[in-house]
Amino acid sequence: MVAIEITAATVKRGDQLVVGGRPYTVCDMSALASGGKLLRFHGGESFHMGCFTVLWASRHISQLPGFIPPRARRYEGTRHQRATR
């Protein structure tokens, strides 16, 4: 998880926001005519995010653009620790 700055244009499903000191996870959203978004959270709450609202959110690293997942180590199972004498 990394902390990122989000706006109505960049918010994604799965982002975790803190609003009023309480954490919320975005499960659905819809665009509004004013350019903002209506965010819906897992608990049933909703939040109107205006087009100029800037918030901090946590996002999984795998959701960031350009993320390349690490490959498994080729010889991970064949490594042995040296015995101490």
C-alpha positions, -999 to 999 in steps of 0.1 A, spaced: 0 0 0 12 35 -8 -2 69 0 -13 89 -31 -31 121 -37 -64 117 -55 -90 138 -72 -124 130 -87 -106 122 -120 -81 98 -104 -101 80 -77 -104 42 -83 -124 13 -69 -105 -2 -39 -89 31 -28 -90 35 9 -98 70 22 -100 86 56 -130 109 59 -137 125 93 -111 102 110 -128 70 98 -114 47 71 -136 39 41 -129 17 10 -145 27 -23 -166 0 -37 -186 19 -64 -188 54 -79 -208 74 -104 -200 106 -123 -219 137 -116 -229 165 -140 -207 190 -120 -176 170 -128 -174 154 -94 -181 118 -83 -204 102 -59 -184 76 -40 -201 46 -24 -183 27 4 -186 -9 16 -206 1 47 -233 17 26 -222 53 32 -217 77 3 -195 108 -2 -199 135 -28 -164 144 -41 -163 177 -59 -143 182 -90 -117 203 -72 -115 182 -40 -81 167 -32 -77 138 -7 -51 114 3 -58 77 -2 -40 44 2 -38 22 -29 -23 -12 -35 9 -10 -54 -4 -34 -80 -30 -9 -91 -5 18 -99 3 24 -136 36 9 -148 37 -17 -120 57 -48 -130 52 -77 -105 84 -92 -93 94 -126 -108 99 -156 -86 135 -164 -78 148 -191 -100 168 -210 -74 148 -201 -43 142 -238 -33 179 -248 -38 195 -224 -14 209 -238 18 223 -219 47 259 -227 56 264 -248 87 282 -230 115 313 -246 128 
